[in-house]
Amino acid sequence: MFETIDYVQASLFLSSGLAMGFGAIGAGLGEGYAAGMANDGLSSRPEKSVEVIKNMLVGQAIAESAAIFALVVAILILFGNASGQPPLKLWACLGAGLSMGLAAIGSGIGAGLAAGKACIGIVRQPANSNRILTTMLIGSSVCQTPAIFGMVIAFLLLFLDLSAIPLYPGWAAVLGAGLSTGLSAIGPAIGEGIATTQAVDGVARHHETYSTTNRMLLVGLGVTESTAVYGFLISLMLLFYGFEESHTLTASMGLLSAGVCMGFGGIGPGLGEGITASLALRWIARKPEDSGILSRTMLVGMAVAESTGIYSLIIALLLIVVM
Amino acid sequence: MDISGADFIRGLALLGAGLAMGLGAIGPGVGEGFAAGKACEAIGRKPEEAGLLTRTMLVGQAVSESTGIYSLVIALLLLFVV
């Protein structure tokens, strides 16, 4: 017969695999894209190989960091102690693995997109390579923040004292917490990468608008990040709201559904706002004298794109607080 | 866990509400963001037409928002009516 310890041990192994498996997707894609773009550029100007390869490696290292977070979490889960743990630990581990693994997908892709475009920019304008590198670093480090949200939730799920949370409906709350942050991180991180590609391109072509472009890049990245923050918020609520013990399926499904709702709901607005920011930045770099009207339109458009993210937040909050 | 029929139905209705709103939010978010981005691009090219371009962007986004609102309506129906 199975004992609780067997279930928890099995869950530790499965979760470790999920964390590393999902976590490896983004970094692999992103770094491959960066390398491809570097070669694309070098084929036209091989004499710039030192600058381009340096930039490619820096960009790839940042894209790799999300996968390294996933590796650390996977190792922590793998060697976690199953003995004497409550059955809720089984679900908390699954939540931690999913949170970290899914959150790392977008960050790797986003940072890779930025690095690839920066390589092309350096080939085109080697004199601006320092400024291009700086803009790329701003963008790709912001791309890592959704992965860091995922890591924080994974650590909370692994190391928090779960004894105060009843198994029913606690299992759904911890699983939902992992899904909410993990899924909602995918969109914003890729969106931030898309936004950074055009900022990097703009700095390469129009170095005189460097400071305006960087300022507007940060504004765009800040708005794009918002749905990842909602996902993080819903995870924290699911972990700390405090639920009455209830053996009904309704109570469990309400909490799981809140996590799923905010998780999926965060993907679209993040991606869309990233596209908005990227196209606005392209023209802000080209025509800084029009940056007022461009940034206004960008913010109005982003606010409308944000609306479905806010609907998801409302439904998730209703599911947690009212249901 | 002791599950009755009514509880099972109610539980899956709640899960359906989350799925409806969560998945339904993906498309409008991406689509509206794309529309807004293209509006910025167009205003960059012709800033003197900013009024017309912003109006068109908002009308287009309102239409694209509709599926998000359908999802919201279905989610609210699943939560409070069914």
HADDOCK unambig.tbl for C-alpha pairs under 7 A between the chains (distance, minus, plus):
assign (segid A and resid 247 and name CA) (segid B and resid 1 and name CA) 5.27 0.50 0.50
assign (segid A and resid 247 and name CA) (segid B and resid 2 and name CA) 6.41 0.50 0.50
assign (segid A and resid 248 and name CA) (segid B and resid 1 and name CA) 6.91 0.50 0.50
assign (segid A and resid 248 and name CA) (segid B and resid 2 and name CA) 6.73 0.50 0.50
assign (segid A and resid 248 and name CA) (segid B and resid 3 and name CA) 6.17 0.50 0.50
assign (segid A and resid 248 and name CA) (segid B and resid 7 and name CA) 6.41 0.50 0.50
assign (segid A and resid 249 and name CA) (segid B and resid 3 and name CA) 6.38 0.50 0.50
assign (segid A and resid 249 and name CA) (segid B and resid 7 and name CA) 6.02 0.50 0.50
assign (segid A and resid 249 and name CA) (segid B and resid 8 and name CA) 6.07 0.50 0.50
assign (segid A and resid 249 and name CA) (segid B and resid 11 and name CA) 5.30 0.50 0.50
assign (segid A and resid 250 and name CA) (segid B and resid 7 and name CA) 5.83 0.50 0.50
assign (segid A and resid 250 and name CA) (segid B and resid 8 and name CA) 6.92 0.50 0.50
assign (segid A and resid 250 and name CA) (segid B and resid 10 and name CA) 5.71 0.50 0.50
assign (segid A and resid 250 and name CA) (segid B and resid 11 and name CA) 3.74 0.50 0.50
assign (segid A and resid 253 and name CA) (segid B and resid 11 and name CA) 5.23 0.50 0.50
assign (segid A and resid 253 and name CA) (segid B and resid 12 and name CA) 6.80 0.50 0.50
assign (segid A and resid 253 and name CA) (segid B and resid 14 and name CA) 6.19 0.50 0.50
assign (segid A and resid 253 and name CA) (segid B and resid 15 and name CA) 5.60 0.50 0.50
assign (segid A and resid 254 and name CA) (segid B and resid 11 and name CA) 6.81 0.50 0.50
assign (segid A and resid 254 and name CA) (segid B and resid 14 and name CA) 5.38 0.50 0.50
assign (segid A and resid 254 and name CA) (segid B and resid 15 and name CA) 6.40 0.50 0.50
assign (segid A and resid 257 and name CA) (segid B and resid 14 and name CA) 6.48 0.50 0.50
assign (segid A and resid 257 and name CA) (segid B and resid 15 and name CA) 4.70 0.50 0.50
assign (segid A and resid 257 and name CA) (segid B and resid 18 and name CA) 4.67 0.50 0.50
assign (segid A and resid 257 and name CA) (segid B and resid 19 and name CA) 6.96 0.50 0.50
assign (segid A and resid 258 and name CA) (segid B and resid 18 and name CA) 5.94 0.50 0.50
assign (segid A and resid 260 and name CA) (segid B and resid 18 and name CA) 6.16 0.50 0.50
assign (segid A and resid 260 and name CA) (segid B and resid 19 and name CA) 6.59 0.50 0.50
assign (segid A and resid 260 and name CA) (segid B and resid 22 and name CA) 6.63 0.50 0.50
assign (segid A and resid 261 and name CA) (segid B and resid 18 and name CA) 4.28 0.50 0.50
assign (segid A and resid 261 and name CA) (segid B and resid 19 and name CA) 5.67 0.50 0.50
assign (segid A and resid 261 and name CA) (segid B and resid 21 and name CA) 5.97 0.50 0.50
assign (segid A and resid 261 and name CA) (segid B and resid 22 and name CA) 3.94 0.50 0.50
assign (segid A and resid 262 and name CA) (segid B and resid 22 and name CA) 5.99 0.50 0.50
assign (segid A and resid 263 and name CA) (segid B and resid 22 and name CA) 6.83 0.50 0.50
assign (segid A and resid 264 and name CA) (segid B and resid 22 and name CA) 4.57 0.50 0.50
assign (segid A and resid 264 and name CA) (segid B and resid 23 and name CA) 5.52 0.50 0.50
assign (segid A and resid 264 and name CA) (segid B and resid 26 and name CA) 6.91 0.50 0.50
assign (segid A and resid 265 and name CA) (segid B and resid 21 and name CA) 6.83 0.50 0.50
assign (segid A and resid 265 and name CA) (segid B and resid 22 and name CA) 4.06 0.50 0.50
assign (segid A and resid 265 and name CA) (segid B and resid 23 and name CA) 6.18 0.50 0.50
assign (segid A and resid 265 and name CA) (segid B and resid 25 and name CA) 4.92 0.50 0.50
assign (segid A and resid 265 and name CA) (segid B and resid 26 and name CA) 5.93 0.50 0.50
assign (segid A and resid 267 and name CA) (segid B and resid 26 and name CA) 5.89 0.50 0.50
assign (segid A and resid 268 and name CA) (segid B and resid 25 and name CA) 6.23 0.50 0.50
assign (segid A and resid 268 and name CA) (segid B and resid 26 and name CA) 3.74 0.50 0.50
assign (segid A and resid 268 and name CA) (segid B and resid 27 and name CA) 6.04 0.50 0.50
assign (segid A and resid 268 and name CA) (segid B and resid 28 and name CA) 7.00 0.50 0.50
assign (segid A and resid 268 and name CA) (segid B and resid 29 and name CA) 4.34 0.50 0.50
assign (segid A and resid 268 and name CA) (segid B and resid 30 and name CA) 4.89 0.50 0.50
assign (segid A and resid 269 and name CA) (segid B and resid 26 and name CA) 6.79 0.50 0.50
assign (segid A and resid 269 and name CA) (segid B and resid 29 and name CA) 3.93 0.50 0.50
assign (segid A and resid 269 and name CA) (segid B and resid 30 and name CA) 5.83 0.50 0.50
assign (segid A and resid 271 and name CA) (segid B and resid 30 and name CA) 5.66 0.50 0.50
assign (segid A and resid 272 and name CA) (segid B and resid 29 and name CA) 5.36 0.50 0.50
assign (segid A and resid 272 and name CA) (segid B and resid 30 and name CA) 3.77 0.50 0.50
assign (segid A and resid 272 and name CA) (segid B and resid 31 and name CA) 6.45 0.50 0.50
assign (segid A and resid 272 and name CA) (segid B and resid 32 and name CA) 6.47 0.50 0.50
assign (segid A and resid 272 and name CA) (segid B and resid 33 and name CA) 3.71 0.50 0.50
assign (segid A and resid 272 and name CA) (segid B and resid 34 and name CA) 5.81 0.50 0.50
assign (segid A and resid 273 and name CA) (segid B and resid 33 and name CA) 4.93 0.50 0.50
assign (segid A and resid 275 and name CA) (segid B and resid 33 and name CA) 5.99 0.50 0.50
assign (segid A and resid 275 and name CA) (segid B and resid 34 and name CA) 5.77 0.50 0.50
assign (segid A and resid 275 and name CA) (segid B and resid 37 and name CA) 5.96 0.50 0.50
assign (segid A and resid 276 and name CA) (segid B and resid 33 and name CA) 5.14 0.50 0.50
assign (segid A and resid 276 and name CA) (segid B and resid 34 and name CA) 5.89 0.50 0.50
assign (segid A and resid 276 and name CA) (segid B and resid 36 and name CA) 5.47 0.50 0.50
assign (segid A and resid 276 and name CA) (segid B and resid 37 and name CA) 3.61 0.50 0.50
assign (segid A and resid 277 and name CA) (segid B and resid 37 and name CA) 6.64 0.50 0.50
assign (segid A and resid 279 and name CA) (segid B and resid 37 and name CA) 4.97 0.50 0.50
assign (segid A and resid 279 and name CA) (segid B and resid 38 and name CA) 6.65 0.50 0.50
assign (segid A and resid 279 and name CA) (segid B and resid 40 and name CA) 6.38 0.50 0.50
assign (segid A and resid 279 and name CA) (segid B and resid 41 and name CA) 5.78 0.50 0.50
assign (segid A and resid 280 and name CA) (segid B and resid 37 and name CA) 6.10 0.50 0.50
assign (segid A and resid 280 and name CA) (segid B and resid 40 and name CA) 5.03 0.50 0.50
assign (segid A and resid 280 and name CA) (segid B and resid 41 and name CA) 6.12 0.50 0.50
assign (segid A and resid 283 and name CA) (segid B and resid 41 and name CA) 6.29 0.50 0.50
assign (segid A and resid 283 and name CA) (segid B and resid 44 and name CA) 5.31 0.50 0.50
assign (segid A and resid 294 and name CA) (segid B and resid 40 and name CA) 5.80 0.50 0.50
assign (segid A and resid 294 and name CA) (segid B and resid 43 and name CA) 6.86 0.50 0.50
assign (segid A and resid 294 and name CA) (segid B and resid 44 and name CA) 6.88 0.50 0.50
assign (segid A and resid 297 and name CA) (segid B and resid 40 and name CA) 6.33 0.50 0.50
assign (segid A and resid 297 and name CA) (segid B and resid 54 and name CA) 6.93 0.50 0.50
assign (segid A and resid 298 and name CA) (segid B and resid 36 and name CA) 6.56 0.50 0.50
assign (segid A and resid 298 and name CA) (segid B and resid 40 and name CA) 6.36 0.50 0.50
assign (segid A and resid 301 and name CA) (segid B and resid 33 and name CA) 6.66 0.50 0.50
assign (segid A and resid 301 and name CA) (segid B and resid 36 and name CA) 4.70 0.50 0.50
assign (segid A and resid 302 and name CA) (segid B and resid 33 and name CA) 6.31 0.50 0.50
assign (segid A and resid 305 and name CA) (segid B and resid 29 and name CA) 4.89 0.50 0.50
assign (segid A and resid 305 and name CA) (segid B and resid 32 and name CA) 5.07 0.50 0.50
assign (segid A and resid 305 and name CA) (segid B and resid 33 and name CA) 5.43 0.50 0.50
assign (segid A and resid 306 and name CA) (segid B and resid 29 and name CA) 6.62 0.50 0.50
assign (segid A and resid 308 and name CA) (segid B and resid 25 and name CA) 5.03 0.50 0.50
assign (segid A and resid 308 and name CA) (segid B and resid 28 and name CA) 6.95 0.50 0.50
assign (segid A and resid 308 and name CA) (segid B and resid 29 and name CA) 6.31 0.50 0.50
assign (segid A and resid 308 and name CA) (segid B and resid 68 and name CA) 5.94 0.50 0.50
assign (segid A and resid 309 and name CA) (segid B and resid 25 and name CA) 6.48 0.50 0.50
assign (segid A and resid 311 and name CA) (segid B and resid 72 and name CA) 6.69 0.50 0.50
assign (segid A and resid 312 and name CA) (segid B and resid 21 and name CA) 5.83 0.50 0.50
assign (segid A and resid 312 and name CA) (segid B and resid 22 and name CA) 5.99 0.50 0.50
